[in-house]
Amino acid sequence: MMLFMSLLQRHRALLTLALLGSLASAAAGIALLNEINRLIAGVQTMNATQGGLYIGLLLVLFACGFASQALLTALGHRVVYELRLQLVKRLLDTPIEQLEKIGSSSLYATLSKDVEAIGMAFNRLPFLLYNGILMLGGCAYLAWLSWQLLLLCGLLLGLGVWLAYGWFARMGGLMKVVRDTEDQLYGAYTAAIEGRYEMALNAWRKQRFYELDLQPVAERARGNEVLADRYWTLSLNWTVALILGLAGGLFAAGAVLGIAAATVAAFVLVLMFLRMPLNDLIGSLPTLVSGNVAMAKIESLALAPHRPEFAILLAAAPPGDSVLLELKGLVYEYPHASDDYGFRLGPVDLSVRAGETLFIVGGNGSGKSTLAKLLTGLYQPSAGRLSLHGEEITADRRDWYRSHFATVFSSFHLFARLVGPQGDFDAQLAQAWLARLRMERKVSIDPAGLLSTIQLSQGQRKRLALLVALVEERPILLLDEWAADQDPAFRAFFYLELLPELKVRGKTVIAISHDDRYFAVADRVIKCEGGRLSLLDNSSFSALQEPLAAMA
């Protein structure tokens, strides 16, 4: 029902047209059954007029049935297409914290498995609708033949459905369990792909992963799927046996009720005809239940509501050397489970001047990455005040705030397309930065802004990620351990030439770094430890500047 209502709300006019076509086709089918019954009973003979009527009804049955089902099938594919786009758009609009809470495995499963299940369910809806209309029309014709026999059929079929209801419910419950298992399977798939190097080098790890992490999950999925299919086939065969048994019993009931044998025979003929659409309806149950489970799973993720528009807000130019960013009492607390409290960052009091080069240092787990996500607006602080150019950043200003940042995180994704401040890109600027990053012999840029390749070493990929960030022309550049994968010569080039050049260009650079030998390059060095910030004395590093410059 959820699937049908979703389709109905989006495309009422086309659904009405398809419904009318289905009604016409079903009416033609019932009329054909009536004509066949009349021929069997000898009420009429097949003459030219009768033959023309028969052929006309066949044409209506075929043409209207084909047109309505073709329309509904195309509409189903359209709905799935829209669902795919809306789902990705909702994902893009969802806060980073919620996406991290959901996890990559669940998101991959939703984008592939759930969308596929909903697509299959929508593609069954045309046949469900057509067969449903045919069943209603057939029941109306059966009532015209004998309301007593129809009442008897309804009572017996209702009793049969009541007896089989537990099977249907059990099948639905098992399919929900199967869907939950899919998240674990996709987690295992991700581990198999991303951990391929480690498992190629360690046969014991490969075996343990296969036998303990993958196989049990796959076995649970298989067992539940088999059991769900068993309940479905049980229901299907129960319905077939019930209809055939009912057909035989109708003749005895007709004799008791004093109904003419010809009427009973016509009733049974129509009932046998309706057995096929009824079987098809029951056969569609697993697909429809799977689609509804998938829709419920998508809603359980609590993604952002769908908004067709994109919030494209341009960053304001930094006003000279004034304070650019200001953090006052900023706190971020990770959620905690049971008695284990999550990590807490802050309270943080920090001001960043426009054009400043600021280094953030600290050990693993000290809060550097959390601070970076707070600074860029990816995380929403638990408490405190964040402002830009003196303007406090509230929920409605967060997109505008983020438009000031270009980033290269340690877990970056390298896009193959360059995007400038207005959506296009400055080809001359991109080519200049490509040469400055010493990548012009490895990569070229086509007129559409596509990089010729991104299949490079990690250090070279980071250079391209920096290129992508620089072409965005944002006033603030945040780099998370950017130089960690560079060779010594290019690392020195980055700190001693590239960062000063960015400063001259007016860029505000916030860099997370462990390279203490280059700390003198920064205007300030902030140490993060246990979620608290402290200012390091930069003068102790100044003596290293000259020899390092000579090394470069």
C-alpha positions in Angstrom: 0.0 0.0 0.0 2.9 2.4 0.8 4.3 1.8 -2.7 0.9 2.4 -4.4 0.3 5.6 -2.4 3.7 6.9 -3.3 3.0 6.3 -7.0 -0.5 7.7 -6.7 0.6 11.0 -5.1 3.2 11.7 -7.8 1.4 10.8 -11.0 -2.4 10.9 -10.5 -3.3 11.8 -14.1 -1.3 9.1 -15.7 -2.5 6.6 -13.2 -6.1 7.5 -13.9 -5.6 7.0 -17.6 -3.9 3.6 -16.9 -6.7 2.6 -14.6 -9.3 3.4 -17.2 -7.4 1.2 -19.7 -7.2 -1.6 -17.2 -10.9 -1.3 -16.6 -11.7 -1.5 -20.3 -9.5 -4.5 -20.7 -10.9 -6.3 -17.7 -14.5 -5.5 -18.9 -13.6 -6.9 -22.3 -12.2 -10.1 -20.7 -15.4 -10.6 -18.6 -17.5 -10.0 -21.6 -15.6 -12.6 -23.5 -16.2 -15.1 -20.7 -19.9 -14.3 -20.9 -19.9 -15.0 -24.6 -18.0 -18.2 -24.2 -20.5 -19.3 -21.5 -23.4 -18.5 -23.8 -21.8 -20.6 -26.6 -21.2 -23.5 -24.2 -24.8 -23.3 -22.9 -26.1 -23.3 -26.5 -27.9 -20.0 -26.0 -26.4 -18.6 -29.2 -24.3 -19.8 -32.1 -21.1 -18.4 -33.7 -22.3 -16.4 -36.7 -20.8 -13.4 -38.5 -22.2 -10.9 -36.0 -21.1 -12.9 -33.1 -17.7 -13.5 -34.6 -17.2 -9.7 -35.2 -18.2 -9.0 -31.5 -15.8 -11.7 -30.3 -12.9 -10.3 -32.4 -13.7 -6.8 -31.2 -13.7 -7.8 -27.6 -10.3 -9.5 -28.1 -8.9 -6.4 -29.7 -10.1 -4.2 -26.8 -8.7 -6.8 -24.3 -5.3 -6.8 -26.0 -5.0 -3.1 -26.9 -6.3 -1.6 -23.6 -4.4 -4.2 -21.5 -1.1 -3.6 -23.4 -1.5 0.2 -23.3 -2.4 0.4 -19.6 0.4 -2.0 -18.6 3.0 -0.4 -20.8 2.0 3.0 -19.4 2.2 1.7 -15.8 5.5 0.0 -16.4 7.1 3.1 -17.9 5.6 5.0 -14.9 7.2 2.5 -12.5 10.6 3.0 -14.1 10.1 6.8 -13.9 9.3 6.5 -10.2 12.4 4.4 -9.6 14.5 6.9 -11.6 13.2 9.8 -9.5 13.7 7.8 -6.3 17.3 7.2 -7.2 18.0 10.9 -7.7 16.0 11.9 -4.7 17.7 9.4 -2.5 21.2 10.6 -3.5 20.1 14.2 -3.1 18.8 13.5 0.4 22.1 11.8 1.2 24.0 14.8 -0.1 21.9 17.1 2.1 22.2 14.9 5.2 24.5 16.2 8.0 27.9 14.4 8.0 27.3 13.3 11.6 24.2 11.4 10.6 25.9 9.8 7.6 28.8 8.6 9.8 26.3 7.2 12.3 24.5 5.2 9.6 27.8 3.9 8.2 29.1 3.3 4.7 27.9 -0.3 4.5 24.2 0.6 5.2 24.4 3.5 2.7 25.8 1.3 0.0 23.2 -1.4 0.7 20.4 1.3 0.5 21.7 2.8 -2.8 21.9 -0.6 -4.4 19.8 -3.3 -2.7 16.9 -1.1 -1.5 16.6 0.9 -4.8 16.6 -2.4 -6.7 14.0 -3.9 -4.5 11.7 -0.9 -4.8 12.3 -0.9 -8.6 11.2 -4.6 -8.8 8.1 -3.8 -6.6 7.1 -0.9 -8.8 7.5 -2.9 -11.9 5.1 -5.5 -10.4 2.5 -2.8 -9.7 1.0 -2.7 -13.2 0.3 -6.4 -13.2 -1.0 -6.1 -9.6 -3.4 -3.3 -10.6 -4.5 -5.1 -13.8 -5.1 -8.4 -12.0 -6.9 -6.7 -9.1 -9.3 -5.0 -11.5 -9.8 -8.3 -13.3 -10.5 -10.0 -10.0 -13.1 -7.3 -9.1 -14.7 -7.5 -12.5 -14.8 -11.3 -12.3 -16.4 -11.2 -8.8 -19.1 -8.8 -10.1 -19.8 -11.2 -13.0 -19.9 -14.2 -10.5 -22.4 -12.2 -8.4 -24.5 -11.8 -11.5 -24.4 -15.5 -12.1 -25.1 -16.6 -8.6 -24.7 -14.4 -5.5 -25.2 -17.5 -3.3 -22.3 -19.3 -4.8 -20.2 -16.1 -4.6 -21.0 -15.7 -0.9 -20.0 -19.3 -0.3 -16.7 -18.8 -2.2 -16.0 -15.6 -0.3 -16.6 -17.3 3.1 -14.4 -20.3 2.2 -11.6 -18.2 0.6 -11.7 -15.8 3.6 -11.3 -18.8 5.9 -8.4 -20.0 3.8 -6.7 -16.6 3.8 -7.2 -16.4 7.6 -5.5 -19.7 8.0 -2.6 -18.6 5.8 -2.3 -15.2 7.4 0.4 -16.4 9.7 2.5 -17.6 6.8 2.3 -14.2 5.2 3.2 -12.4 8.4 6.1 -14.8 9.0 7.4 -14.2 5.5 7.3 -10.4 6.0 9.2 -10.7 9.2 11.9 -12.9 7.7 12.3 -10.5 4.8 13.0 -7.7 7.3 15.6 -9.8 8.9 17.2 -10.6 5.5 17.3 -6.8 4.8 19.1 -6.1 8.1 21.6 -8.8 7.2 22.3 -7.1 3.9 24.1 -4.3 5.8 26.5 -6.8 7.3 27.0 -8.5 3.9 27.9 -5.1 2.4 30.3 -4.5 5.3 32.0 -7.8 4.4 32.1 -6.9 0.7 33.8 -3.6 1.6 36.4 -5.3 3.8 37.1 -7.8 0.9 37.7 -5.0 -1.5 39.5 -2.5 0.8 41.5 -5.1 2.6 42.6 -7.0 -0.5 46.3 -6.2 0.0 46.4 -7.4 3.6 44.6 -10.6 2.8 46.7 -11.2 -0.3 49.8 -11.1 2.0 48.3 -13.2 4.8 46.5 -16.4 4.0 45.5 -17.0 7.6 43.7 -13.6 7.7 42.1 -14.4 4.4 40.8 -17.7 5.7 39.6 -16.2 9.0 37.8 -13.4 7.2 36.1 -15.8 4.8 35.1 -18.4 7.5 34.3 -16.1 10.4 33.2 -12.7 9.0 31.7 -13.5 5.6 30.4 -17.1 5.6 28.2 -16.9 8.8 26.5 -13.7 7.6 25.9 -15.2 4.1 24.6 -18.4 5.7 22.1 -16.4 7.9 20.9 -14.5 4.8 20.5 -17.8 2.9 18.7 -19.5 5.7 16.2 -16.7 6.2 15.6 -16.3 2.5 15.0 -20.0 2.1 12.5 -20.0 5.0 10.7 -16.9 3.6 10.4 -18.5 0.2 9.1 -21.6 1.9 6.3 -19.7 3.5 5.5 -18.0 0.2 5.4 -21.3 -1.8 3.3 -22.8 1.0 0.8 -19.9 0.6 0.8 -20.2 -3.2 0.2 -23.9 -3.2 -2.4 -23.6 -0.5 -4.3 -21.1 -2.7 -4.1 -23.4 -5.7 -5.4 -26.4 -3.7 -8.2 -24.2 -2.2 -9.4 -22.9 -5.5 -9.5 -26.4 -7.1 -11.1 -27.9 -4.1 -13.7 -25.1 -4.1 -14.4 -25.7 -7.8 -15.3 -29.3 -7.1 -17.4 -28.4 -4.1 -19.4 -25.9 -6.0 -21.2 -28.5 -8.0 -22.3 -30.2 -4.7 -23.3 -26.8 -3.3 -25.3 -26.0 -6.5 -27.3 -29.2 -6.2 -28.1 -28.5 -2.5 -29.1 -24.9 -3.3 -31.1 -25.9 -6.4 -28.9 -23.9 -8.8 -28.9 -25.0 -12.5 -26.0 -27.1 -13.6 -25.3 -24.7 -16.5 -25.0 -21.8 -14.1 -22.7 -23.8 -11.8 -20.6 -24.8 -14.8 -20.3 -21.1 -15.9 -19.4 -20.1 -12.4 -16.7 -22.7 -12.2 -15.3 -21.6 -15.6 -15.0 -18.0 -14.5 -13.5 -19.1 -11.2 -10.8 -21.2 -13.1 -10.1 -18.1 -15.3 -9.7 -16.0 -12.2 -7.3 -18.5 -10.7 -4.4 -17.2 -12.9 -4.7 -13.5 -11.8 -5.1 -14.7 -8.2 -2.0 -16.8 -8.4 -0.1 -13.8 -10.0 -1.3 -11.6 -7.1 0.0 -14.0 -4.5 3.2 -14.6 -6.6 3.9 -10.8 -6.4 3.7 -10.8 -2.6 7.5 -11.4 -1.9 8.4 -8.7 -4.4 5.9 -6.2 -2.9 6.9 -7.1 0.7 10.6 -6.7 -0.2 9.8 -3.3 -1.7 7.9 -2.1 1.4 10.7 -3.3 3.6 13.2 -1.4 1.5 11.1 1.8 1.7 10.8 1.4 5.5 14.6 0.9 5.7 15.2 4.1 3.7 13.0 6.1 6.0 14.6 4.6 9.1 18.0 6.1 8.1 16.6 9.6 8.9 18.1 11.2 5.9 17.4 14.9 5.2 14.1 15.6 3.5 14.2 16.0 -0.3 14.9 19.5 -1.5 15.2 19.7 -5.3 17.2 23.0 -5.1 20.9 23.4 -4.3 21.9 26.0 -1.8 24.7 27.7 -3.7 26.0 30.7 -1.7 29.0 32.6 -2.6 31.7 33.3 0.0 32.5 36.9 1.0 36.0 38.3 0.4 38.0 38.4 3.6 38.4 42.0 4.8 42.1 42.6 4.9 43.9 41.4 8.1 40.9 41.4 10.3 39.7 38.5 12.4 38.2 35.9 10.0 37.1 33.0 12.2 36.2 33.2 15.8 35.4 30.3 18.2 34.0 31.2 21.6 33.6 28.3 24.1 33.1 25.8 21.3 32.4 22.3 22.5 31.7 19.1 20.6 30.8 15.8 22.4 30.6 12.5 20.6 27.6 10.4 21.6 28.3 7.7 24.2 27.0 4.2 24.6 25.9 2.8 28.0 28.5 3.9 30.6 31.3 4.7 28.1 31.4 8.4 27.5 32.4 9.7 24.1 35.3 12.0 23.3 34.8 15.7 24.2 36.5 18.6 22.4 36.6 21.9 24.1 35.8 24.4 25.2 37.7 26.0 22.4 38.5 29.7 22.2 40.3 30.5 19.0 40.6 33.4 16.5 42.0 33.0 13.0 43.0 36.1 11.1 42.4 36.5 7.4 45.6 35.5 5.4 47.1 33.7 8.4 48.9 30.4 8.1 47.9 28.3 11.2 49.2 24.9 12.0 47.3 22.5 14.3 49.4 19.7 15.8 48.8 16.9 18.3 48.9 13.2 18.8 46.5 10.6 17.5 43.0 10.9 19.1 43.8 14.4 20.4 40.9 16.0 18.6 42.6 17.5 15.5 40.2 16.0 12.9 37.2 16.9 15.1 38.4 20.4 15.3 38.9 20.5 11.5 35.3 19.4 11.0 34.0 22.0 13.4 36.0 24.7 11.7 34.7 23.8 8.3 31.1 23.5 9.5 30.8 19.8 8.8 30.1 19.1 12.5 27.5 21.1 14.5 29.0 22.2 17.9 27.3 20.9 21.0 27.8 24.3 22.7 29.6 27.6 22.1 29.6 30.2 19.4 31.2 30.1 15.9 31.4 33.3 13.9 32.8 34.5 10.5 33.5 38.2 10.0 31.7 38.8 13.3 28.5 37.1 12.1 27.4 34.2 14.2 26.9 31.0 12.3 23.4 29.6 12.8 21.7 26.7 11.1 20.4 28.9 8.2 23.9 30.3 7.6 25.8 27.0 7.7 25.8 26.5 3.9 27.0 30.0 3.4 29.7 29.5 6.0 30.9 26.3 4.3 31.3 28.0 1.0 34.4 29.7 2.4 36.4 26.5 2.7 38.3 24.3 0.3 39.7 21.2 1.9 41.9 18.1 1.5 41.1 15.8 4.4 43.3 12.8 5.1 40.5 10.5 4.0 39.8 12.6 0.9 37.9 11.6 -2.3 39.6 12.7 -5.5 37.1 14.0 -8.0 38.1 13.9 -11.6 36.2 17.1 -12.5 37.4 20.6 -11.7 34.8 23.0 -10.4 35.4 26.7 -10.0 33.7 29.3 -7.8 30.8 29.7 -10.3 30.5 26.1 -11.3 32.8 26.4 -14.3 36.6 26.7 -13.9 39.5 28.9 -14.9 41.5 26.8 -17.3 44.5 29.1 -17.2 44.6 29.0 -13.4 44.1 25.2 -13.3 47.0 24.7 -15.8 49.2 27.0 -13.8 48.6 25.1 -10.5 49.0 21.8 -12.3 52.5 22.9 -13.4 53.2 24.4 -10.0 52.4 21.1 -8.3 54.7 19.3 -10.9 52.0 17.2 -12.3 51.8 18.5 -15.9 53.7 15.5 -17.3 51.4 13.0 -15.5 48.0 14.6 -16.0 46.2 16.8 -18.6 43.0 18.8 -18.2 40.4 18.7 -21.0 38.2 21.7 -21.9 35.4 20.4 -19.7 37.6 20.3 -16.7 38.1 16.6 -16.5 41.5 15.2 -15.4 42.9 12.7 -17.8 43.7 10.2 -15.0 43.4 9.8 -11.2 45.0 6.3 -11.1 48.2 7.5 -9.5 50.2 7.1 -6.3 48.8 8.4 -3.1 51.2 11.3 -3.0 50.3 12.3 -6.6 46.6 11.9 -5.9 47.0 14.3 -3.0 48.6 16.8 -5.3 45.6 16.5 -7.6 43.3 16.9 -4.6 45.1 20.1 -3.7 44.7 21.2 -7.4 40.9 20.6 -7.2 40.8 22.6 -3.9 42.8 25.5 -5.3 40.7 25.8 -8.4 37.6 26.2 -6.2 39.2 29.6 -5.3 37.8 29.6 -1.7 39.4 32.1 0.8 40.2 29.4 3.4 42.1 26.3 2.7 42.2 23.4 5.2 44.7 20.7 4.8 44.8 17.5 6.9 48.2 15.9 7.0 48.6 16.8 3.3 52.4 16.4 3.2 52.4 13.0 4.9 52.5 11.1 1.6 55.0 13.4 -0.2 58.7 12.6 -0.8 61.1 14.8 1.2 61.9 17.2 -1.6 58.3 17.9 -2.4 57.5 18.1 1.3 60.1 20.9 1.7 58.7 22.6 -1.4 55.2 22.5 0.0 56.2 24.1 3.3 58.9 26.5 2.2 57.5 27.6 -1.2 53.9 26.7 -1.7 52.5 27.8 1.7 54.3 31.2 1.6 53.0 31.6 -2.0 49.4 30.9 -0.8 49.9 33.5 2.0 51.0 36.1 -0.5 47.9 35.3 -2.6 45.8 36.1 0.5 44.8 32.6 1.4 44.0 31.6 4.9 45.6 28.2 5.4 44.8 25.9 8.3 47.1 22.9 8.2 47.1 19.8 10.4 50.7 18.6 10.6 53.2 16.5 12.4 56.2 18.0 10.6 57.7 19.9 13.5 60.8 20.7 11.5 58.6 23.1 9.4 56.6 24.7 12.2 58.5 28.0 11.7 56.6 28.5 8.4 53.4 29.0 10.3 52.3 32.3 11.9 51.0 30.3 14.8 51.1 26.7 16.0 48.2 25.4 18.0 48.6 22.1 19.9 45.6 19.9 20.5 45.8 17.5 23.4 43.0 15.6 25.1 40.4 17.8 23.4 42.0 21.1 24.6 44.0 23.7 22.7 47.2 25.5 23.7 49.5 27.9 21.8 53.1 26.7 21.1 56.0 29.1 21.2 56.9 29.5 17.6 60.2 31.2 18.2 61.9 27.9 19.1 61.5 26.8 15.5 62.8 29.9 13.8 66.4 28.7 13.7 65.3 25.9 11.4 64.0 28.1 8.7 67.3 29.0 7.0 68.9 25.5 6.8 65.6 24.1 5.6 65.4 26.7 2.9 68.9 25.7 1.8 67.8 22.0 1.7 64.9 22.8 -0.5 
